[in-house]
Amino acid sequence: MGIVYLFKLNVANVERMREKRDVMGLIKALQYKRDSEVRRNAEKALGDVGDKRAVVPLIQALKDENWRVRSEAAVALGKIKGALAVETLVHALKDEDSDVRKRAAAALRNIGEPAVEPLTQALKDEDSDVRKRTAEVLDELCWKPGDDTERSHYLIAKKEWAELARLGEPAVEPLIQALEDESWEVRKRAAEALGKIGDARAVEPLIQTLKDEYWNVNKKAEEALGEIGEPAVEPLIQALKDEEPALSHSQPAFQQAVKDALEKIKKRG
């Protein structure tokens, strides 16, 4: 149940609270549902005051229905450098409003070192836009990947596909995971990179990718299998033999894609 006010709050009231550094009064003002400007100004004041008691209430304010309120909450958390807010701020990188996303990224930069570990985990977020923004924040924090697997996830987030292909074997498993990404473009480019690497571990996942709903993803998977060559032959032949009418891959398009991949391998000798 929200706080019941016996009088109407306004921005002037909030300013007086700020001048008095009345942290608890400002925190209560965050819940003043009648006026989003009161809530927003309370957030701004709390950011200026910098009291850590405001961190948890500001985290809640990141869920406000008003985008301006969410945006100001992110700014305030960045000023206070509330490490507790990191995971919520990472989640805010996928906010529907671009200003909120931008302010959340800036807040994470301000928080600094405590934000690094959650940000490295966010490199594997299902949303490619979140991954991209996460990588940008990590760049600004002068972060470097700890190992080749972490580097692979970072490069996928940055969409640096040529660099992934050059990285080679350590990039294979992260790229295989990327074949199931929400973004068709990511799936396509992951298939392409796997073809250039030529690792046999990618064969079965690429065969599954021949069933992708986007034809240009199918095509890249087909080309990748052709580049992998001999290790793909038996699994491709088996895929044709294993067909059952009830399976979605029994469709003619899948059959043709398998045959085309085999033909590419044959031509490559």
N, C-alpha and C positions, 0 to 999 in steps of 0.2 A: 504494500500500500504506500502511495506517495505521500510526501509531506503536505499538510494542509496549512495554507497561509491565511492568517487573519487579516492581512492587509495586502494591497497590491504592490508587487515589486516593480521597479523600473531601473533603467540604466544608471540613473543618478544614485539610487540606493547602492547599487553594485560598486560604483566609483568610491563612495564613502567607505564601504567595506574594504576596498583595496587600500585606501589611504590609511585605514586603521590596521591593515594587515590581519583582518578578521577572516582567517582561513576557514573556520567552521561555518561562518555565515556564507562565505562564497561557495563552499561545498554544497550547502543547502540550496543555494540559488541555482546550482546545476540541475536541480530537479523541478524548477519552476516551469511547468508545462504551458502556462498561458502565453509566454513570450520567448521566442527563440533568441531574440537579441539579448535578453537578460542572461540566458544560459551562455551565449557566446561571449559576452563581456565578462561573465564570471570566470570562464575558462581562461580568457586573456589575462585577467587579473591574477589568477592562480599561477599562471606561467611566469608572470612578472615577480610574484612573491617568492616562488621557488620552493615551497614547502612540500616535503615528501608525503605528507598526509593526503595530498591531493591526487596522488598517482592512481590509486584504485578507483576513486570516483571519476577521474578523467578517462580511465580505461572503459568504464561503463558508458561514458559520453561518446565514445567512438562508435557506439551502436545507435546513436540518436537518429531519428527519422529525417532530420534536417541536415543537408550536406554541409552547410556552412558551420553548423555546430560540430559535426564530425571533423571537419577540417581544422577548426580552431583547437579542438581537443588534441589533435596530433601535434600542432605547433606547441601547445603548452607542455605536452609530455616531452618533446624534444628539448625545451628550455630547462625543464626540471631534471632531465636525463634519468627518467625513471626506468631502470632496467627491467622491472616487473612488466612493463608495457610492451616489451620487444615482440613477443609472439602475436599480440593483438595488432601491433603496428605492421608486422609482416602480413597478417591477414588483410589489413587495410590496403595493402598494395593491389588488391583486386576489387577495391570499392568501385561502384558504378560511376562515381564522379571523378573526373581526372584531377581536379584540384585536391581532393582528399588523398588520392594516390600520391601526388607530388609532395604534399605536406608530410605524409607518412614516411616517404623515402628520406626527406630532409630530417625528420625527427630521428630516424634510425642512424643517419650519419652523425647527428649531434650526440647520440647516446654512445656511439663509438664501440670500444672493445667488447662490452657486454652483449652487443648486438650480433657479433660475428658468428658465433656458433649457431644460433637460430637461423641466421641468414644463409649459412652454408647448407643447412637442411632444406631451406626454401628453394635452393637451386634445383631440387627434385620435385617441386610443386607441379601438380597436374596442369596448371594454367601457364602457357608459354609466355604470356605477358608478365606475369608475376616473376617468372624465372629471369626474364630479361631485366626487369627493374631491380631485382635482387642482385644480379651480377653487376649492374651499374653502381649500386650502393657499395658493394664490396670493393669495386675498383677505387672508389673515392676514399675508402678506408685503407687503401694500399694493401689489401689482403692478397695473399698468394696461396694457391692450392697446396695442400699438404702432401698429396700423392697423386699418381696418375689417374686413379678412379675419380677423385675429387676434381681433378683438372678436366676430365671428360665431361662430367656434369656441368662444370662451369662453361666449357666450350659449347655444349649443347644449348645452354641458356643464352649464350652470346650468338648462337647460330653461326659459329665459325667452323663450317663443315670441312673445308679443305685442311684446316689444322687438325681436325679430328682424324681425317684419313691419314695424315702424316704421323699422328701419334700411334696409330696402328693397334696392336693387340690389346693394350689396356682399355681402349675405347670400345671394344666389341660389345661387352655386356651392357654398358649404358646405352649404346646405340640400338641394341636389340630391344631394350625397354622402350626406347623412343619410337619403335615401330608401332606401338599401341597408343601413342600420344593423341590428345584431343584434336590437335592441329594437323590437317592433311599435309600441309607444307612440311612440317617437321617429320612426319612419317616418310614423305617422299625423299627428303634430303638425307634422312637416316639410312634408308635403303641404298641410296646412291653411295654414301660413305662406306657402308658395309661392303658393297661391291668392289670399291677401290682397295679396301683392306684385304679382302679375299680370304677371310678366316672361315673355316668349315663350320664353326659353331653357329654361324648365321644362316645356314642353309634351311633348316626346318622353319625358323621364324619367317624367313623370306618367302618360303612356299605358302605359309599361312597368309602372308601379306598379298599374295596374288589374288586373294578374295576380297581385298579392300574395296569399299564402295566407290572410291575415286579412281578413275581409269589411269590418271597420270601417276598415282602411287603404284598401281599394279604394274605399269610399264617400267618404272624404276626398279621394282623388285625383280621383274623378269630380266632386265638388263644386268642387275647385280648378280643374279644366279648364273647368267652367262659368263660374267667376269670371273666368278669363283671357279667355274669350270668343272673338272673331273669329280671333285668331292660332292657335287650337286647331282650327278647323273642318277645314281641309284635311288636317292630319296625322291627325285622327280618321277622316275618310272614307278616307284612304289605308290606315289600319290595318285597316279592314274589307276593303278590296280586296286587301291583301297576304296575307290568310289562306291558309295551306296546311294540309292535314290533318295533316301531321307535326308542326306547331308547337303548343306547349302553349296559345298564345293563341287557337287556333281553337275553344276550348270555348265553349259557349253563354253562360256567365257573362261572359266577356270581351266577346263581341258585344253583350250586353245593356248592359254598363257603358259601352261606347262610344256606343251609341244613347242611353242616358240622359244622358250628358254632352252630346251634340249637342242633345238636347231642352232641356236646361237653358240652353244658349247661345241657342237659338231663343226661349225664353220671355223671356230677358233683353233680347232685341231687339238 
